[in-house]
Amino acid sequence: MLSCEEVDGFLYDFHEGNLSSIEKLKFKLHLSMCSECRQYVKGYKNTIKTYQSGFIKADQIDEVPEDLMQAILKSREPK
Ligand SMILES: [Zn+2]
């Protein structure tokens, strides 16, 4: 699980498309569980939007399917 600090660090690369699919997933997973980071990312997006309208597909952030999330969580948690 990413920490909020790591999410912060991922944010730029996420928007630049530099994250691997696993990293992207972890990023989204954290956002799905952390309202603080969701707000933070929202603010970040809005900031970018003012410069590059149409660049961000903002809706994608909430599209991690529940069962995929569970699978990732399970695989990452030591027994
Ligand atoms: Zn967070």
PDB file of the backbone (N, CA, C, O) and the ligand in Angstrom, with CONECT records:
HET     ZN  A 101       1
ATOM      1  N   MET A   1       0.837  -1.201   0.000  1.00  0.00           N
ATOM      2  CA  MET A   1       0.000   0.000   0.000  1.00  0.00           C
ATOM      3  C   MET A   1       0.874   1.255   0.000  1.00  0.00           C
ATOM      4  O   MET A   1       1.825   1.357   0.776  1.00  0.00           O
ATOM      5  N   LEU A   2       0.554   2.185  -0.855  1.00  0.00           N
ATOM      6  CA  LEU A   2       1.313   3.427  -0.889  1.00  0.00           C
ATOM      7  C   LEU A   2       0.965   4.300   0.317  1.00  0.00           C
ATOM      8  O   LEU A   2      -0.158   4.272   0.821  1.00  0.00           O
ATOM      9  N   SER A   3       1.921   5.051   0.751  1.00  0.00           N
ATOM     10  CA  SER A   3       1.631   6.072   1.752  1.00  0.00           C
ATOM     11  C   SER A   3       1.167   7.335   1.030  1.00  0.00           C
ATOM     12  O   SER A   3       1.318   7.461  -0.185  1.00  0.00           O
ATOM     13  N   CYS A   4       0.609   8.253   1.787  1.00  0.00           N
ATOM     14  CA  CYS A   4       0.154   9.508   1.184  1.00  0.00           C
ATOM     15  C   CYS A   4       1.330  10.263   0.564  1.00  0.00           C
ATOM     16  O   CYS A   4       1.177  10.935  -0.456  1.00  0.00           O
ATOM     17  N   GLU A   5       2.485  10.148   1.182  1.00  0.00           N
ATOM     18  CA  GLU A   5       3.675  10.826   0.640  1.00  0.00           C
ATOM     19  C   GLU A   5       4.044  10.225  -0.713  1.00  0.00           C
ATOM     20  O   GLU A   5       4.410  10.945  -1.641  1.00  0.00           O
ATOM     21  N   GLU A   6       3.946   8.916  -0.816  1.00  0.00           N
ATOM     22  CA  GLU A   6       4.283   8.257  -2.086  1.00  0.00           C
ATOM     23  C   GLU A   6       3.305   8.641  -3.181  1.00  0.00           C
ATOM     24  O   GLU A   6       3.688   8.831  -4.336  1.00  0.00           O
ATOM     25  N   VAL A   7       2.043   8.752  -2.806  1.00  0.00           N
ATOM     26  CA  VAL A   7       1.033   9.174  -3.774  1.00  0.00           C
ATOM     27  C   VAL A   7       1.379  10.555  -4.313  1.00  0.00           C
ATOM     28  O   VAL A   7       1.279  10.831  -5.508  1.00  0.00           O
ATOM     29  N   ASP A   8       1.783  11.398  -3.397  1.00  0.00           N
ATOM     30  CA  ASP A   8       2.202  12.735  -3.792  1.00  0.00           C
ATOM     31  C   ASP A   8       3.330  12.653  -4.825  1.00  0.00           C
ATOM     32  O   ASP A   8       3.330  13.372  -5.824  1.00  0.00           O
ATOM     33  N   GLY A   9       4.281  11.767  -4.563  1.00  0.00           N
ATOM     34  CA  GLY A   9       5.409  11.613  -5.469  1.00  0.00           C
ATOM     35  C   GLY A   9       5.014  11.007  -6.814  1.00  0.00           C
ATOM     36  O   GLY A   9       5.643  11.275  -7.838  1.00  0.00           O
ATOM     37  N   PHE A  10       3.970  10.192  -6.795  1.00  0.00           N
ATOM     38  CA  PHE A  10       3.511   9.523  -8.016  1.00  0.00           C
ATOM     39  C   PHE A  10       2.700  10.444  -8.912  1.00  0.00           C
ATOM     40  O   PHE A  10       2.572  10.224 -10.116  1.00  0.00           O
ATOM     41  N   LEU A  11       2.164  11.465  -8.298  1.00  0.00           N
ATOM     42  CA  LEU A  11       1.158  12.265  -8.992  1.00  0.00           C
ATOM     43  C   LEU A  11       1.661  12.823 -10.321  1.00  0.00           C
ATOM     44  O   LEU A  11       0.980  12.747 -11.343  1.00  0.00           O
ATOM     45  N   TYR A  12       2.845  13.375 -10.284  1.00  0.00           N
ATOM     46  CA  TYR A  12       3.392  13.966 -11.507  1.00  0.00           C
ATOM     47  C   TYR A  12       3.551  12.896 -12.590  1.00  0.00           C
ATOM     48  O   TYR A  12       3.111  13.070 -13.726  1.00  0.00           O
ATOM     49  N   ASP A  13       4.188  11.793 -12.211  1.00  0.00           N
ATOM     50  CA  ASP A  13       4.422  10.717 -13.181  1.00  0.00           C
ATOM     51  C   ASP A  13       3.116  10.114 -13.673  1.00  0.00           C
ATOM     52  O   ASP A  13       3.006   9.691 -14.824  1.00  0.00           O
ATOM     53  N   PHE A  14       2.138  10.080 -12.792  1.00  0.00           N
ATOM     54  CA  PHE A  14       0.833   9.560 -13.193  1.00  0.00           C
ATOM     55  C   PHE A  14       0.274  10.386 -14.344  1.00  0.00           C
ATOM     56  O   PHE A  14      -0.208   9.851 -15.343  1.00  0.00           O
ATOM     57  N   HIS A  15       0.349  11.673 -14.182  1.00  0.00           N
ATOM     58  CA  HIS A  15      -0.205  12.548 -15.214  1.00  0.00           C
ATOM     59  C   HIS A  15       0.648  12.591 -16.466  1.00  0.00           C
ATOM     60  O   HIS A  15       0.163  12.886 -17.558  1.00  0.00           O
ATOM     61  N   GLU A  16       1.932  12.293 -16.291  1.00  0.00           N
ATOM     62  CA  GLU A  16       2.818  12.261 -17.445  1.00  0.00           C
ATOM     63  C   GLU A  16       2.757  10.913 -18.157  1.00  0.00           C
ATOM     64  O   GLU A  16       3.323  10.744 -19.238  1.00  0.00           O
ATOM     65  N   GLY A  17       2.069   9.962 -17.544  1.00  0.00           N
ATOM     66  CA  GLY A  17       1.973   8.625 -18.128  1.00  0.00           C
ATOM     67  C   GLY A  17       3.244   7.819 -17.934  1.00  0.00           C
ATOM     68  O   GLY A  17       3.525   6.913 -18.719  1.00  0.00           O
ATOM     69  N   ASN A  18       4.012   8.129 -16.908  1.00  0.00           N
ATOM     70  CA  ASN A  18       5.286   7.445 -16.675  1.00  0.00           C
ATOM     71  C   ASN A  18       5.192   6.255 -15.723  1.00  0.00           C
ATOM     72  O   ASN A  18       6.187   5.568 -15.492  1.00  0.00           O
ATOM     73  N   LEU A  19       4.034   6.013 -15.181  1.00  0.00           N
ATOM     74  CA  LEU A  19       3.908   4.911 -14.223  1.00  0.00           C
ATOM     75  C   LEU A  19       3.661   3.589 -14.941  1.00  0.00           C
ATOM     76  O   LEU A  19       3.008   3.548 -15.983  1.00  0.00           O
ATOM     77  N   SER A  20       4.186   2.521 -14.376  1.00  0.00           N
ATOM     78  CA  SER A  20       3.837   1.197 -14.879  1.00  0.00           C
ATOM     79  C   SER A  20       2.386   0.914 -14.502  1.00  0.00           C
ATOM     80  O   SER A  20       1.804   1.615 -13.674  1.00  0.00           O
ATOM     81  N   SER A  21       1.813  -0.110 -15.112  1.00  0.00           N
ATOM     82  CA  SER A  21       0.404  -0.376 -14.818  1.00  0.00           C
ATOM     83  C   SER A  21       0.207  -0.771 -13.355  1.00  0.00           C
ATOM     84  O   SER A  21      -0.826  -0.467 -12.759  1.00  0.00           O
ATOM     85  N   ILE A  22       1.190  -1.442 -12.786  1.00  0.00           N
ATOM     86  CA  ILE A  22       1.099  -1.801 -11.366  1.00  0.00           C
ATOM     87  C   ILE A  22       1.130  -0.544 -10.497  1.00  0.00           C
ATOM     88  O   ILE A  22       0.351  -0.398  -9.556  1.00  0.00           O
ATOM     89  N   GLU A  23       2.032   0.337 -10.831  1.00  0.00           N
ATOM     90  CA  GLU A  23       2.127   1.579 -10.059  1.00  0.00           C
ATOM     91  C   GLU A  23       0.843   2.399 -10.175  1.00  0.00           C
ATOM     92  O   GLU A  23       0.354   2.971  -9.201  1.00  0.00           O
ATOM     93  N   LYS A  24       0.321   2.434 -11.387  1.00  0.00           N
ATOM     94  CA  LYS A  24      -0.926   3.156 -11.607  1.00  0.00           C
ATOM     95  C   LYS A  24      -2.042   2.578 -10.747  1.00  0.00           C
ATOM     96  O   LYS A  24      -2.850   3.299 -10.163  1.00  0.00           O
ATOM     97  N   LEU A  25      -2.054   1.270 -10.693  1.00  0.00           N
ATOM     98  CA  LEU A  25      -3.080   0.575  -9.928  1.00  0.00           C
ATOM     99  C   LEU A  25      -2.951   0.897  -8.439  1.00  0.00           C
ATOM    100  O   LEU A  25      -3.939   1.159  -7.754  1.00  0.00           O
ATOM    101  N   LYS A  26      -1.720   0.869  -7.963  1.00  0.00           N
ATOM    102  CA  LYS A  26      -1.492   1.171  -6.556  1.00  0.00           C
ATOM    103  C   LYS A  26      -1.888   2.604  -6.239  1.00  0.00           C
ATOM    104  O   LYS A  26      -2.452   2.906  -5.188  1.00  0.00           O
ATOM    105  N   PHE A  27      -1.575   3.461  -7.175  1.00  0.00           N
ATOM    106  CA  PHE A  27      -1.925   4.869  -7.038  1.00  0.00           C
ATOM    107  C   PHE A  27      -3.444   5.034  -6.924  1.00  0.00           C
ATOM    108  O   PHE A  27      -3.949   5.711  -6.029  1.00  0.00           O
ATOM    109  N   LYS A  28      -4.147   4.399  -7.850  1.00  0.00           N
ATOM    110  CA  LYS A  28      -5.608   4.506  -7.839  1.00  0.00           C
ATOM    111  C   LYS A  28      -6.210   3.834  -6.616  1.00  0.00           C
ATOM    112  O   LYS A  28      -7.206   4.289  -6.053  1.00  0.00           O
ATOM    113  N   LEU A  29      -5.579   2.745  -6.226  1.00  0.00           N
ATOM    114  CA  LEU A  29      -6.061   2.013  -5.066  1.00  0.00           C
ATOM    115  C   LEU A  29      -5.994   2.897  -3.827  1.00  0.00           C
ATOM    116  O   LEU A  29      -6.938   2.955  -3.038  1.00  0.00           O
ATOM    117  N   HIS A  30      -4.893   3.566  -3.672  1.00  0.00           N
ATOM    118  CA  HIS A  30      -4.760   4.462  -2.528  1.00  0.00           C
ATOM    119  C   HIS A  30      -5.821   5.556  -2.574  1.00  0.00           C
ATOM    120  O   HIS A  30      -6.443   5.886  -1.564  1.00  0.00           O
ATOM    121  N   LEU A  31      -6.011   6.102  -3.755  1.00  0.00           N
ATOM    122  CA  LEU A  31      -7.001   7.173  -3.885  1.00  0.00           C
ATOM    123  C   LEU A  31      -8.396   6.684  -3.540  1.00  0.00           C
ATOM    124  O   LEU A  31      -9.204   7.412  -2.964  1.00  0.00           O
ATOM    125  N   SER A  32      -8.660   5.435  -3.904  1.00  0.00           N
ATOM    126  CA  SER A  32     -10.002   4.917  -3.658  1.00  0.00           C
ATOM    127  C   SER A  32     -10.260   4.772  -2.162  1.00  0.00           C
ATOM    128  O   SER A  32     -11.411   4.711  -1.730  1.00  0.00           O
ATOM    129  N   MET A  33      -9.199   4.717  -1.379  1.00  0.00           N
ATOM    130  CA  MET A  33      -9.360   4.521   0.051  1.00  0.00           C
ATOM    131  C   MET A  33      -9.004   5.750   0.881  1.00  0.00           C
ATOM    132  O   MET A  33      -9.239   5.769   2.090  1.00  0.00           O
ATOM    133  N   CYS A  34      -8.457   6.743   0.265  1.00  0.00           N
ATOM    134  CA  CYS A  34      -7.964   7.883   1.019  1.00  0.00           C
ATOM    135  C   CYS A  34      -8.600   9.161   0.472  1.00  0.00           C
ATOM    136  O   CYS A  34      -8.199   9.674  -0.572  1.00  0.00           O
ATOM    137  N   SER A  35      -9.585   9.656   1.190  1.00  0.00           N
ATOM    138  CA  SER A  35     -10.309  10.824   0.679  1.00  0.00           C
ATOM    139  C   SER A  35      -9.421  12.055   0.665  1.00  0.00           C
ATOM    140  O   SER A  35      -9.608  12.953  -0.156  1.00  0.00           O
ATOM    141  N   GLU A  36      -8.460  12.100   1.569  1.00  0.00           N
ATOM    142  CA  GLU A  36      -7.557  13.240   1.592  1.00  0.00           C
ATOM    143  C   GLU A  36      -6.783  13.343   0.286  1.00  0.00           C
ATOM    144  O   GLU A  36      -6.673  14.420  -0.299  1.00  0.00           O
ATOM    145  N   CYS A  37      -6.250  12.218  -0.165  1.00  0.00           N
ATOM    146  CA  CYS A  37      -5.492  12.210  -1.403  1.00  0.00           C
ATOM    147  C   CYS A  37      -6.406  12.450  -2.597  1.00  0.00           C
ATOM    148  O   CYS A  37      -6.003  13.070  -3.581  1.00  0.00           O
ATOM    149  N   ARG A  38      -7.630  11.960  -2.509  1.00  0.00           N
ATOM    150  CA  ARG A  38      -8.571  12.226  -3.606  1.00  0.00           C
ATOM    151  C   ARG A  38      -8.765  13.724  -3.771  1.00  0.00           C
ATOM    152  O   ARG A  38      -8.739  14.251  -4.883  1.00  0.00           O
ATOM    153  N   GLN A  39      -8.957  14.395  -2.653  1.00  0.00           N
ATOM    154  CA  GLN A  39      -9.125  15.843  -2.696  1.00  0.00           C
ATOM    155  C   GLN A  39      -7.876  16.504  -3.262  1.00  0.00           C
ATOM    156  O   GLN A  39      -7.938  17.437  -4.062  1.00  0.00           O
ATOM    157  N   TYR A  40      -6.748  15.983  -2.814  1.00  0.00           N
ATOM    158  CA  TYR A  40      -5.468  16.536  -3.248  1.00  0.00           C
ATOM    159  C   TYR A  40      -5.303  16.384  -4.756  1.00  0.00           C
ATOM    160  O   TYR A  40      -4.919  17.326  -5.449  1.00  0.00           O
ATOM    161  N   VAL A  41      -5.595  15.192  -5.249  1.00  0.00           N
ATOM    162  CA  VAL A  41      -5.467  14.930  -6.687  1.00  0.00           C
ATOM    163  C   VAL A  41      -6.449  15.774  -7.477  1.00  0.00           C
ATOM    164  O   VAL A  41      -6.130  16.278  -8.554  1.00  0.00           O
ATOM    165  N   LYS A  42      -7.632  15.921  -6.938  1.00  0.00           N
ATOM    166  CA  LYS A  42      -8.638  16.761  -7.583  1.00  0.00           C
ATOM    167  C   LYS A  42      -8.117  18.173  -7.768  1.00  0.00           C
ATOM    168  O   LYS A  42      -8.239  18.766  -8.840  1.00  0.00           O
ATOM    169  N   GLY A  43      -7.535  18.696  -6.703  1.00  0.00           N
ATOM    170  CA  GLY A  43      -6.976  20.032  -6.762  1.00  0.00           C
ATOM    171  C   GLY A  43      -5.866  20.113  -7.787  1.00  0.00           C
ATOM    172  O   GLY A  43      -5.749  21.085  -8.533  1.00  0.00           O
ATOM    173  N   TYR A  44      -5.048  19.061  -7.806  1.00  0.00           N
ATOM    174  CA  TYR A  44      -3.944  18.997  -8.757  1.00  0.00           C
ATOM    175  C   TYR A  44      -4.471  18.999 -10.190  1.00  0.00           C
ATOM    176  O   TYR A  44      -3.963  19.719 -11.050  1.00  0.00           O
ATOM    177  N   LYS A  45      -5.477  18.199 -10.426  1.00  0.00           N
ATOM    178  CA  LYS A  45      -6.075  18.127 -11.754  1.00  0.00           C
ATOM    179  C   LYS A  45      -6.632  19.468 -12.180  1.00  0.00           C
ATOM    180  O   LYS A  45      -6.431  19.917 -13.308  1.00  0.00           O
ATOM    181  N   ASN A  46      -7.336  20.100 -11.253  1.00  0.00           N
ATOM    182  CA  ASN A  46      -7.942  21.384 -11.588  1.00  0.00           C
ATOM    183  C   ASN A  46      -6.878  22.411 -11.939  1.00  0.00           C
ATOM    184  O   ASN A  46      -7.061  23.247 -12.824  1.00  0.00           O
ATOM    185  N   THR A  47      -5.772  22.327 -11.231  1.00  0.00           N
ATOM    186  CA  THR A  47      -4.672  23.236 -11.524  1.00  0.00           C
ATOM    187  C   THR A  47      -4.160  23.005 -12.942  1.00  0.00           C
ATOM    188  O   THR A  47      -3.965  23.944 -13.713  1.00  0.00           O
ATOM    189  N   ILE A  48      -3.950  21.751 -13.260  1.00  0.00           N
ATOM    190  CA  ILE A  48      -3.455  21.417 -14.592  1.00  0.00           C
ATOM    191  C   ILE A  48      -4.469  21.803 -15.660  1.00  0.00           C
ATOM    192  O   ILE A  48      -4.113  22.322 -16.718  1.00  0.00           O
ATOM    193  N   LYS A  49      -5.721  21.545 -15.369  1.00  0.00           N
ATOM    194  CA  LYS A  49      -6.783  21.817 -16.334  1.00  0.00           C
ATOM    195  C   LYS A  49      -6.779  23.270 -16.779  1.00  0.00           C
ATOM    196  O   LYS A  49      -7.065  23.591 -17.932  1.00  0.00           O
ATOM    197  N   THR A  50      -6.450  24.129 -15.842  1.00  0.00           N
ATOM    198  CA  THR A  50      -6.446  25.534 -16.207  1.00  0.00           C
ATOM    199  C   THR A  50      -5.366  25.824 -17.244  1.00  0.00           C
ATOM    200  O   THR A  50      -5.450  26.799 -17.991  1.00  0.00           O
ATOM    201  N   TYR A  51      -4.355  24.963 -17.279  1.00  0.00           N
ATOM    202  CA  TYR A  51      -3.283  25.155 -18.261  1.00  0.00           C
ATOM    203  C   TYR A  51      -3.498  24.323 -19.527  1.00  0.00           C
ATOM    204  O   TYR A  51      -3.262  24.790 -20.642  1.00  0.00           O
ATOM    205  N   GLN A  52      -3.944  23.101 -19.333  1.00  0.00           N
ATOM    206  CA  GLN A  52      -4.105  22.207 -20.472  1.00  0.00           C
ATOM    207  C   GLN A  52      -5.512  21.630 -20.475  1.00  0.00           C
ATOM    208  O   GLN A  52      -5.720  20.510 -20.008  1.00  0.00           O
ATOM    209  N   SER A  53      -6.437  22.341 -20.972  1.00  0.00           N
ATOM    210  CA  SER A  53      -7.807  21.846 -20.948  1.00  0.00           C
ATOM    211  C   SER A  53      -7.937  20.640 -21.864  1.00  0.00           C
ATOM    212  O   SER A  53      -7.423  20.615 -22.982  1.00  0.00           O
ATOM    213  N   GLY A  54      -8.639  19.650 -21.352  1.00  0.00           N
ATOM    214  CA  GLY A  54      -8.863  18.449 -22.134  1.00  0.00           C
ATOM    215  C   GLY A  54      -7.780  17.409 -22.008  1.00  0.00           C
ATOM    216  O   GLY A  54      -7.878  16.333 -22.599  1.00  0.00           O
ATOM    217  N   PHE A  55      -6.751  17.711 -21.249  1.00  0.00           N
ATOM    218  CA  PHE A  55      -5.622  16.791 -21.140  1.00  0.00           C
ATOM    219  C   PHE A  55      -5.921  15.588 -20.251  1.00  0.00           C
ATOM    220  O   PHE A  55      -5.518  14.466 -20.560  1.00  0.00           O
ATOM    221  N   ILE A  56      -6.608  15.818 -19.179  1.00  0.00           N
ATOM    222  CA  ILE A  56      -6.791  14.767 -18.176  1.00  0.00           C
ATOM    223  C   ILE A  56      -8.146  14.074 -18.291  1.00  0.00           C
ATOM    224  O   ILE A  56      -9.196  14.704 -18.427  1.00  0.00           O
ATOM    225  N   LYS A  57      -8.069  12.774 -18.232  1.00  0.00           N
ATOM    226  CA  LYS A  57      -9.308  12.015 -18.158  1.00  0.00           C
ATOM    227  C   LYS A  57      -9.608  11.772 -16.685  1.00  0.00           C
ATOM    228  O   LYS A  57      -9.326  10.704 -16.142  1.00  0.00           O
ATOM    229  N   ALA A  58     -10.165  12.753 -16.077  1.00  0.00           N
ATOM    230  CA  ALA A  58     -10.328  12.763 -14.621  1.00  0.00           C
ATOM    231  C   ALA A  58     -11.142  11.573 -14.113  1.00  0.00           C
ATOM    232  O   ALA A  58     -10.913  11.089 -13.005  1.00  0.00           O
ATOM    233  N   ASP A  59     -12.066  11.116 -14.902  1.00  0.00           N
ATOM    234  CA  ASP A  59     -12.969  10.076 -14.420  1.00  0.00           C
ATOM    235  C   ASP A  59     -12.276   8.737 -14.200  1.00  0.00           C
ATOM    236  O   ASP A  59     -12.762   7.902 -13.437  1.00  0.00           O
ATOM    237  N   GLN A  60     -11.163   8.533 -14.855  1.00  0.00           N
ATOM    238  CA  GLN A  60     -10.485   7.243 -14.767  1.00  0.00           C
ATOM    239  C   GLN A  60     -10.046   6.893 -13.351  1.00  0.00           C
ATOM    240  O   GLN A  60      -9.864   5.720 -13.025  1.00  0.00           O
ATOM    241  N   ILE A  61      -9.880   7.889 -12.529  1.00  0.00           N
ATOM    242  CA  ILE A  61      -9.327   7.680 -11.211  1.00  0.00           C
ATOM    243  C   ILE A  61     -10.198   6.762 -10.348  1.00  0.00           C
ATOM    244  O   ILE A  61      -9.690   6.096  -9.446  1.00  0.00           O
ATOM    245  N   ASP A  62     -11.470   6.727 -10.614  1.00  0.00           N
ATOM    246  CA  ASP A  62     -12.352   5.924  -9.764  1.00  0.00           C
ATOM    247  C   ASP A  62     -12.720   4.578 -10.378  1.00  0.00           C
ATOM    248  O   ASP A  62     -13.636   3.897  -9.917  1.00  0.00           O
ATOM    249  N   GLU A  63     -11.991   4.210 -11.424  1.00  0.00           N
ATOM    250  CA  GLU A  63     -12.449   3.044 -12.177  1.00  0.00           C
ATOM    251  C   GLU A  63     -11.761   1.725 -11.861  1.00  0.00           C
ATOM    252  O   GLU A  63     -11.832   0.783 -12.651  1.00  0.00           O
ATOM    253  N   VAL A  64     -11.095   1.647 -10.709  1.00  0.00           N
ATOM    254  CA  VAL A  64     -10.507   0.366 -10.341  1.00  0.00           C
ATOM    255  C   VAL A  64     -11.629  -0.545  -9.837  1.00  0.00           C
ATOM    256  O   VAL A  64     -12.308  -0.220  -8.864  1.00  0.00           O
ATOM    257  N   PRO A  65     -11.818  -1.681 -10.499  1.00  0.00           N
ATOM    258  CA  PRO A  65     -12.890  -2.582 -10.086  1.00  0.00           C
ATOM    259  C   PRO A  65     -12.623  -3.154  -8.702  1.00  0.00           C
ATOM    260  O   PRO A  65     -11.483  -3.434  -8.329  1.00  0.00           O
ATOM    261  N   GLU A  66     -13.697  -3.318  -7.960  1.00  0.00           N
ATOM    262  CA  GLU A  66     -13.598  -3.776  -6.574  1.00  0.00           C
ATOM    263  C   GLU A  66     -12.824  -5.086  -6.445  1.00  0.00           C
ATOM    264  O   GLU A  66     -11.962  -5.211  -5.575  1.00  0.00           O
ATOM    265  N   ASP A  67     -13.121  -6.054  -7.295  1.00  0.00           N
ATOM    266  CA  ASP A  67     -12.469  -7.362  -7.131  1.00  0.00           C
ATOM    267  C   ASP A  67     -10.982  -7.298  -7.482  1.00  0.00           C
ATOM    268  O   ASP A  67     -10.173  -8.027  -6.909  1.00  0.00           O
ATOM    269  N   LEU A  68     -10.637  -6.445  -8.401  1.00  0.00           N
ATOM    270  CA  LEU A  68      -9.229  -6.246  -8.740  1.00  0.00           C
ATOM    271  C   LEU A  68      -8.484  -5.646  -7.548  1.00  0.00           C
ATOM    272  O   LEU A  68      -7.365  -6.043  -7.223  1.00  0.00           O
ATOM    273  N   MET A  69      -9.127  -4.699  -6.924  1.00  0.00           N
ATOM    274  CA  MET A  69      -8.555  -4.085  -5.732  1.00  0.00           C
ATOM    275  C   MET A  69      -8.307  -5.121  -4.650  1.00  0.00           C
ATOM    276  O   MET A  69      -7.236  -5.165  -4.045  1.00  0.00           O
ATOM    277  N   GLN A  70      -9.299  -5.941  -4.419  1.00  0.00           N
ATOM    278  CA  GLN A  70      -9.169  -6.970  -3.389  1.00  0.00           C
ATOM    279  C   GLN A  70      -8.017  -7.912  -3.713  1.00  0.00           C
ATOM    280  O   GLN A  70      -7.247  -8.294  -2.833  1.00  0.00           O
ATOM    281  N   ALA A  71      -7.910  -8.277  -4.971  1.00  0.00           N
ATOM    282  CA  ALA A  71      -6.851  -9.191  -5.401  1.00  0.00           C
ATOM    283  C   ALA A  71      -5.481  -8.586  -5.142  1.00  0.00           C
ATOM    284  O   ALA A  71      -4.565  -9.270  -4.687  1.00  0.00           O
ATOM    285  N   ILE A  72      -5.352  -7.319  -5.430  1.00  0.00           N
ATOM    286  CA  ILE A  72      -4.073  -6.644  -5.212  1.00  0.00           C
ATOM    287  C   ILE A  72      -3.763  -6.579  -3.734  1.00  0.00           C
ATOM    288  O   ILE A  72      -2.647  -6.869  -3.304  1.00  0.00           O
ATOM    289  N   LEU A  73      -4.754  -6.198  -2.969  1.00  0.00           N
ATOM    290  CA  LEU A  73      -4.559  -6.099  -1.524  1.00  0.00           C
ATOM    291  C   LEU A  73      -4.110  -7.437  -0.961  1.00  0.00           C
ATOM    292  O   LEU A  73      -3.168  -7.507  -0.172  1.00  0.00           O
ATOM    293  N   LYS A  74      -4.783  -8.481  -1.366  1.00  0.00           N
ATOM    294  CA  LYS A  74      -4.477  -9.829  -0.863  1.00  0.00           C
ATOM    295  C   LYS A  74      -3.052 -10.211  -1.220  1.00  0.00           C
ATOM    296  O   LYS A  74      -2.309 -10.728  -0.387  1.00  0.00           O
ATOM    297  N   SER A  75      -2.679  -9.954  -2.465  1.00  0.00           N
ATOM    298  CA  SER A  75      -1.358 -10.372  -2.928  1.00  0.00           C
ATOM    299  C   SER A  75      -0.251  -9.598  -2.234  1.00  0.00           C
ATOM    300  O   SER A  75       0.884 -10.068  -2.150  1.00  0.00           O
ATOM    301  N   ARG A  76      -0.576  -8.421  -1.740  1.00  0.00           N
ATOM    302  CA  ARG A  76       0.448  -7.598  -1.121  1.00  0.00           C
ATOM    303  C   ARG A  76       0.553  -7.777   0.390  1.00  0.00           C
ATOM    304  O   ARG A  76       1.561  -7.410   0.994  1.00  0.00           O
ATOM    305  N   GLU A  77      -0.469  -8.331   0.988  1.00  0.00           N
ATOM    306  CA  GLU A  77      -0.447  -8.477   2.441  1.00  0.00           C
ATOM    307  C   GLU A  77       0.183  -9.786   2.866  1.00  0.00           C
ATOM    308  O   GLU A  77      -0.270 -10.860   2.470  1.00  0.00           O
ATOM    309  N   PRO A  78       1.229  -9.696   3.672  1.00  0.00           N
ATOM    310  CA  PRO A  78       1.829 -10.932   4.176  1.00  0.00           C
ATOM    311  C   PRO A  78       0.867 -11.632   5.124  1.00  0.00           C
ATOM    312  O   PRO A  78       0.134 -10.993   5.879  1.00  0.00           O
ATOM    313  N   LYS A  79       0.886 -12.922   5.069  1.00  0.00           N
ATOM    314  CA  LYS A  79      -0.019 -13.688   5.927  1.00  0.00           C
ATOM    315  C   LYS A  79       0.427 -13.637   7.379  1.00  0.00           C
ATOM    316  O   LYS A  79      -0.219 -14.228   8.245  1.00  0.00           O
TER     317      LYS A  79
HETATM  318 ZN    ZN A 101      -3.554   9.288   1.120  1.00  0.00          ZN2+
END
